[in-house]
Amino acid sequence: MKTEHLEYFIDIAISGSLSKTAERFFTSHQMIRKSIKSLENELNVKLIATSNQGSSLTEAGERFLQYAQAVCQLTDDLQTELIPFTLVKKKCEKKIIEFYVTPYLTDNMVLNFVDEYQNSNSKVVIELQSLPITNIYHQLNKPYAVSLIPTIEEAILDEKFCRDLQNNGLDYFILAKRALYICTYVKTEWAKKDFYTLAEFEKTPLLISSNSTLNTNFIYNKNQQLVNSLNAQKNLLKKGTGITIVTQKEFEFYYPNDGKYLTIPTELQPIWYICLYPQGISLPEYVQDFLKHLEKIL
């Protein structure tokens, strides 16, 4: 049982809001929810009930509150008691990462990574926000603020893109390049192909989920559509209604150990994941470490 989780629980009891607690501790709503769930699983009781009015303690939560407060108080007392015996005086400041993404990247794959990374790096606080690209430009004015943008090579060379970066004092580097594949059900006609050309896309129905990068760029005709729900997408794939575009990592994440679906190489330009950051600065080492781990899941 982590004292950090107890502190979240106590703060929710006071504020009556998971969101307010997340703001107070400079973390995500998902992280707070996950921490409370961890406590509930460990104790095998329901501690917090949520509704449109906010969050409130259950009867079990009311009883647990006094013990949680006592444990946190004892922990604080113990740390104070041991100060004279500390061998090395260390700074315990939190390391903040302001991480901005576009709406297409705010999906389970990225959210899971952020939660897992923060869980294993307790001194790092990741403030994740999803904003339109033009709004992100104005947020990147600190050395620990960085943004991940999915794009293609020709978009990076666009004059307007380069001018917008310059006007906002931003620079970029390429974090990863990923090939794009067709994902289809194994029993469809598309599954018989070994390669997909650009010409074939113009006459093929596409089912492109919100997690697929730059999805609107691949809509060629009125029969092609965006399908945000993964379950709905799988059902349509099974019916042979269409195909979808994914990177290999997306396929592994959303279709794990599932022999019913497969990927086919395409002629599409690869996706470039680029990081935007303020000009003239070096990203702190802990931000660089975060990005190195992020690159592995893309």
Contacts in CASP RR format, 6 or more apart in sequence:
PFRMAT RR
TARGET T0000
AUTHOR 0000-0000-0000
METHOD contacts of the structure
MODEL  1
MKTEHLEYFIDIAISGSLSKTAERFFTSHQMIRKSIKSLENELNVKLIAT
SNQGSSLTEAGERFLQYAQAVCQLTDDLQTELIPFTLVKKKCEKKIIEFY
VTPYLTDNMVLNFVDEYQNSNSKVVIELQSLPITNIYHQLNKPYAVSLIP
TIEEAILDEKFCRDLQNNGLDYFILAKRALYICTYVKTEWAKKDFYTLAE
FEKTPLLISSNSTLNTNFIYNKNQQLVNSLNAQKNLLKKGTGITIVTQKE
FEFYYPNDGKYLTIPTELQPIWYICLYPQGISLPEYVQDFLKHLEKIL
1 39 0 8 1.000
1 42 0 8 1.000
1 71 0 8 1.000
2 35 0 8 1.000
2 38 0 8 1.000
3 71 0 8 1.000
3 72 0 8 1.000
3 75 0 8 1.000
4 35 0 8 1.000
4 122 0 8 1.000
5 35 0 8 1.000
5 36 0 8 1.000
5 38 0 8 1.000
5 39 0 8 1.000
6 39 0 8 1.000
6 68 0 8 1.000
6 71 0 8 1.000
6 72 0 8 1.000
7 25 0 8 1.000
7 72 0 8 1.000
8 21 0 8 1.000
8 25 0 8 1.000
8 32 0 8 1.000
8 35 0 8 1.000
8 36 0 8 1.000
9 35 0 8 1.000
9 36 0 8 1.000
9 39 0 8 1.000
9 47 0 8 1.000
9 48 0 8 1.000
9 64 0 8 1.000
9 65 0 8 1.000
9 68 0 8 1.000
10 65 0 8 1.000
10 68 0 8 1.000
10 69 0 8 1.000
10 72 0 8 1.000
11 20 0 8 1.000
11 21 0 8 1.000
11 24 0 8 1.000
11 25 0 8 1.000
12 18 0 8 1.000
12 21 0 8 1.000
12 32 0 8 1.000
12 36 0 8 1.000
12 48 0 8 1.000
12 55 0 8 1.000
13 57 0 8 1.000
13 61 0 8 1.000
13 65 0 8 1.000
15 21 0 8 1.000
15 24 0 8 1.000
16 54 0 8 1.000
16 55 0 8 1.000
16 56 0 8 1.000
17 54 0 8 1.000
17 55 0 8 1.000
18 29 0 8 1.000
18 32 0 8 1.000
18 33 0 8 1.000
18 36 0 8 1.000
18 50 0 8 1.000
18 54 0 8 1.000
18 55 0 8 1.000
19 29 0 8 1.000
21 32 0 8 1.000
22 28 0 8 1.000
22 29 0 8 1.000
22 31 0 8 1.000
22 32 0 8 1.000
25 32 0 8 1.000
25 125 0 8 1.000
26 94 0 8 1.000
26 96 0 8 1.000
26 125 0 8 1.000
26 127 0 8 1.000
27 118 0 8 1.000
27 125 0 8 1.000
27 126 0 8 1.000
27 127 0 8 1.000
28 111 0 8 1.000
28 114 0 8 1.000
28 115 0 8 1.000
28 118 0 8 1.000
28 126 0 8 1.000
28 127 0 8 1.000
28 128 0 8 1.000
30 111 0 8 1.000
30 114 0 8 1.000
30 115 0 8 1.000
31 115 0 8 1.000
31 118 0 8 1.000
31 119 0 8 1.000
34 115 0 8 1.000
36 47 0 8 1.000
36 48 0 8 1.000
39 47 0 8 1.000
40 46 0 8 1.000
40 47 0 8 1.000
40 48 0 8 1.000
43 60 0 8 1.000
43 64 0 8 1.000
45 58 0 8 1.000
45 60 0 8 1.000
45 61 0 8 1.000
45 64 0 8 1.000
46 58 0 8 1.000
46 60 0 8 1.000
46 61 0 8 1.000
47 57 0 8 1.000
47 58 0 8 1.000
47 60 0 8 1.000
47 61 0 8 1.000
47 64 0 8 1.000
48 55 0 8 1.000
48 56 0 8 1.000
48 57 0 8 1.000
48 58 0 8 1.000
48 61 0 8 1.000
49 55 0 8 1.000
49 56 0 8 1.000
49 57 0 8 1.000
49 58 0 8 1.000
57 65 0 8 1.000
92 123 0 8 1.000
94 123 0 8 1.000
94 124 0 8 1.000
94 125 0 8 1.000
95 123 0 8 1.000
95 124 0 8 1.000
95 125 0 8 1.000
95 144 0 8 1.000
95 284 0 8 1.000
95 286 0 8 1.000
96 124 0 8 1.000
96 125 0 8 1.000
96 127 0 8 1.000
96 144 0 8 1.000
97 124 0 8 1.000
97 125 0 8 1.000
97 126 0 8 1.000
97 127 0 8 1.000
97 144 0 8 1.000
97 145 0 8 1.000
97 146 0 8 1.000
97 286 0 8 1.000
97 287 0 8 1.000
97 290 0 8 1.000
98 127 0 8 1.000
98 129 0 8 1.000
98 139 0 8 1.000
98 142 0 8 1.000
98 144 0 8 1.000
98 145 0 8 1.000
98 146 0 8 1.000
99 114 0 8 1.000
99 126 0 8 1.000
99 127 0 8 1.000
99 128 0 8 1.000
99 129 0 8 1.000
99 146 0 8 1.000
99 147 0 8 1.000
99 148 0 8 1.000
99 290 0 8 1.000
100 128 0 8 1.000
100 129 0 8 1.000
100 130 0 8 1.000
100 131 0 8 1.000
100 136 0 8 1.000
100 139 0 8 1.000
100 140 0 8 1.000
100 145 0 8 1.000
100 146 0 8 1.000
100 147 0 8 1.000
100 148 0 8 1.000
101 110 0 8 1.000
101 128 0 8 1.000
101 129 0 8 1.000
101 130 0 8 1.000
101 131 0 8 1.000
101 147 0 8 1.000
101 148 0 8 1.000
101 149 0 8 1.000
102 130 0 8 1.000
102 131 0 8 1.000
102 132 0 8 1.000
102 133 0 8 1.000
102 136 0 8 1.000
102 149 0 8 1.000
102 150 0 8 1.000
103 130 0 8 1.000
103 132 0 8 1.000
103 210 0 8 1.000
104 150 0 8 1.000
104 210 0 8 1.000
104 211 0 8 1.000
104 212 0 8 1.000
104 213 0 8 1.000
104 214 0 8 1.000
104 215 0 8 1.000
105 130 0 8 1.000
105 148 0 8 1.000
105 150 0 8 1.000
105 211 0 8 1.000
105 213 0 8 1.000
106 128 0 8 1.000
106 130 0 8 1.000
107 210 0 8 1.000
107 211 0 8 1.000
108 211 0 8 1.000
108 253 0 8 1.000
109 211 0 8 1.000
109 249 0 8 1.000
109 250 0 8 1.000
109 253 0 8 1.000
109 254 0 8 1.000
109 297 0 8 1.000
110 297 0 8 1.000
111 128 0 8 1.000
113 293 0 8 1.000
113 294 0 8 1.000
113 297 0 8 1.000
114 126 0 8 1.000
114 128 0 8 1.000
117 124 0 8 1.000
117 126 0 8 1.000
117 290 0 8 1.000
117 293 0 8 1.000
117 294 0 8 1.000
118 124 0 8 1.000
118 125 0 8 1.000
118 126 0 8 1.000
121 286 0 8 1.000
121 290 0 8 1.000
124 286 0 8 1.000
124 290 0 8 1.000
126 290 0 8 1.000
129 139 0 8 1.000
131 139 0 8 1.000
133 149 0 8 1.000
134 164 0 8 1.000
136 147 0 8 1.000
136 149 0 8 1.000
136 276 0 8 1.000
137 164 0 8 1.000
137 165 0 8 1.000
137 168 0 8 1.000
137 170 0 8 1.000
137 276 0 8 1.000
138 168 0 8 1.000
139 145 0 8 1.000
139 147 0 8 1.000
140 146 0 8 1.000
140 147 0 8 1.000
140 168 0 8 1.000
140 170 0 8 1.000
140 276 0 8 1.000
140 277 0 8 1.000
140 278 0 8 1.000
141 278 0 8 1.000
142 278 0 8 1.000
143 278 0 8 1.000
143 281 0 8 1.000
143 282 0 8 1.000
143 283 0 8 1.000
143 284 0 8 1.000
143 287 0 8 1.000
144 283 0 8 1.000
144 284 0 8 1.000
144 287 0 8 1.000
145 277 0 8 1.000
145 278 0 8 1.000
146 275 0 8 1.000
146 276 0 8 1.000
146 277 0 8 1.000
146 283 0 8 1.000
146 287 0 8 1.000
146 291 0 8 1.000
147 275 0 8 1.000
147 276 0 8 1.000
147 277 0 8 1.000
148 175 0 8 1.000
148 273 0 8 1.000
148 274 0 8 1.000
148 275 0 8 1.000
148 294 0 8 1.000
149 172 0 8 1.000
149 273 0 8 1.000
149 274 0 8 1.000
149 275 0 8 1.000
149 276 0 8 1.000
150 213 0 8 1.000
150 214 0 8 1.000
150 271 0 8 1.000
150 272 0 8 1.000
150 273 0 8 1.000
151 214 0 8 1.000
151 271 0 8 1.000
151 272 0 8 1.000
151 274 0 8 1.000
152 214 0 8 1.000
152 217 0 8 1.000
152 269 0 8 1.000
152 270 0 8 1.000
152 271 0 8 1.000
152 272 0 8 1.000
153 269 0 8 1.000
153 270 0 8 1.000
153 272 0 8 1.000
154 269 0 8 1.000
155 161 0 8 1.000
156 162 0 8 1.000
156 172 0 8 1.000
156 272 0 8 1.000
156 274 0 8 1.000
165 171 0 8 1.000
165 172 0 8 1.000
165 276 0 8 1.000
169 278 0 8 1.000
169 279 0 8 1.000
170 276 0 8 1.000
170 277 0 8 1.000
170 278 0 8 1.000
170 279 0 8 1.000
171 276 0 8 1.000
171 277 0 8 1.000
171 278 0 8 1.000
171 279 0 8 1.000
171 280 0 8 1.000
172 274 0 8 1.000
172 275 0 8 1.000
172 276 0 8 1.000
172 277 0 8 1.000
173 274 0 8 1.000
173 275 0 8 1.000
173 277 0 8 1.000
174 272 0 8 1.000
174 273 0 8 1.000
174 274 0 8 1.000
174 275 0 8 1.000
175 273 0 8 1.000
175 274 0 8 1.000
175 275 0 8 1.000
175 291 0 8 1.000
175 294 0 8 1.000
175 295 0 8 1.000
175 298 0 8 1.000
176 272 0 8 1.000
176 273 0 8 1.000
176 295 0 8 1.000
176 298 0 8 1.000
177 270 0 8 1.000
177 271 0 8 1.000
177 272 0 8 1.000
177 273 0 8 1.000
178 247 0 8 1.000
178 248 0 8 1.000
178 249 0 8 1.000
178 270 0 8 1.000
178 271 0 8 1.000
178 273 0 8 1.000
178 298 0 8 1.000
179 247 0 8 1.000
179 248 0 8 1.000
179 265 0 8 1.000
179 266 0 8 1.000
179 270 0 8 1.000
179 271 0 8 1.000
180 213 0 8 1.000
180 245 0 8 1.000
180 246 0 8 1.000
180 247 0 8 1.000
180 266 0 8 1.000
180 268 0 8 1.000
180 269 0 8 1.000
180 270 0 8 1.000
180 271 0 8 1.000
181 245 0 8 1.000
181 246 0 8 1.000
181 247 0 8 1.000
181 248 0 8 1.000
181 251 0 8 1.000
181 263 0 8 1.000
181 264 0 8 1.000
181 265 0 8 1.000
181 266 0 8 1.000
182 190 0 8 1.000
182 193 0 8 1.000
182 196 0 8 1.000
182 243 0 8 1.000
182 244 0 8 1.000
182 245 0 8 1.000
182 263 0 8 1.000
182 264 0 8 1.000
182 265 0 8 1.000
182 266 0 8 1.000
183 237 0 8 1.000
183 243 0 8 1.000
183 244 0 8 1.000
183 245 0 8 1.000
183 246 0 8 1.000
183 251 0 8 1.000
183 255 0 8 1.000
183 261 0 8 1.000
183 262 0 8 1.000
183 263 0 8 1.000
184 190 0 8 1.000
184 191 0 8 1.000
184 237 0 8 1.000
184 240 0 8 1.000
184 242 0 8 1.000
184 243 0 8 1.000
184 244 0 8 1.000
184 261 0 8 1.000
184 262 0 8 1.000
184 264 0 8 1.000
185 191 0 8 1.000
185 237 0 8 1.000
185 238 0 8 1.000
185 240 0 8 1.000
185 260 0 8 1.000
185 261 0 8 1.000
186 259 0 8 1.000
186 260 0 8 1.000
186 261 0 8 1.000
186 262 0 8 1.000
188 237 0 8 1.000
188 240 0 8 1.000
188 242 0 8 1.000
188 243 0 8 1.000
190 204 0 8 1.000
190 240 0 8 1.000
190 242 0 8 1.000
190 243 0 8 1.000
190 264 0 8 1.000
191 262 0 8 1.000
191 264 0 8 1.000
193 264 0 8 1.000
194 264 0 8 1.000
194 265 0 8 1.000
195 264 0 8 1.000
195 265 0 8 1.000
195 266 0 8 1.000
195 267 0 8 1.000
196 264 0 8 1.000
196 265 0 8 1.000
196 266 0 8 1.000
196 267 0 8 1.000
196 268 0 8 1.000
197 266 0 8 1.000
197 267 0 8 1.000
198 267 0 8 1.000
198 268 0 8 1.000
201 218 0 8 1.000
201 220 0 8 1.000
201 268 0 8 1.000
202 220 0 8 1.000
202 221 0 8 1.000
203 221 0 8 1.000
204 224 0 8 1.000
204 242 0 8 1.000
204 243 0 8 1.000
205 223 0 8 1.000
205 224 0 8 1.000
205 225 0 8 1.000
205 241 0 8 1.000
205 242 0 8 1.000
205 243 0 8 1.000
206 218 0 8 1.000
206 219 0 8 1.000
206 220 0 8 1.000
206 224 0 8 1.000
206 225 0 8 1.000
206 242 0 8 1.000
206 243 0 8 1.000
206 244 0 8 1.000
206 245 0 8 1.000
207 225 0 8 1.000
207 226 0 8 1.000
207 227 0 8 1.000
207 233 0 8 1.000
207 236 0 8 1.000
207 237 0 8 1.000
207 241 0 8 1.000
207 242 0 8 1.000
207 243 0 8 1.000
207 244 0 8 1.000
208 215 0 8 1.000
208 218 0 8 1.000
208 219 0 8 1.000
208 224 0 8 1.000
208 225 0 8 1.000
208 226 0 8 1.000
208 227 0 8 1.000
208 244 0 8 1.000
208 245 0 8 1.000
209 215 0 8 1.000
209 226 0 8 1.000
209 227 0 8 1.000
209 228 0 8 1.000
209 229 0 8 1.000
209 230 0 8 1.000
209 233 0 8 1.000
209 244 0 8 1.000
209 254 0 8 1.000
210 226 0 8 1.000
210 228 0 8 1.000
211 250 0 8 1.000
211 254 0 8 1.000
212 244 0 8 1.000
212 245 0 8 1.000
212 246 0 8 1.000
212 250 0 8 1.000
213 247 0 8 1.000
213 271 0 8 1.000
214 271 0 8 1.000
215 226 0 8 1.000
215 245 0 8 1.000
216 226 0 8 1.000
218 224 0 8 1.000
218 245 0 8 1.000
218 268 0 8 1.000
219 225 0 8 1.000
219 226 0 8 1.000
227 233 0 8 1.000
227 236 0 8 1.000
227 244 0 8 1.000
230 254 0 8 1.000
233 244 0 8 1.000
234 261 0 8 1.000
236 242 0 8 1.000
237 243 0 8 1.000
237 244 0 8 1.000
237 261 0 8 1.000
238 260 0 8 1.000
245 266 0 8 1.000
245 268 0 8 1.000
246 254 0 8 1.000
246 263 0 8 1.000
247 271 0 8 1.000
247 298 0 8 1.000
248 263 0 8 1.000
249 297 0 8 1.000
249 298 0 8 1.000
251 261 0 8 1.000
251 263 0 8 1.000
253 297 0 8 1.000
255 261 0 8 1.000
273 295 0 8 1.000
273 298 0 8 1.000
275 291 0 8 1.000
277 283 0 8 1.000
283 291 0 8 1.000
END
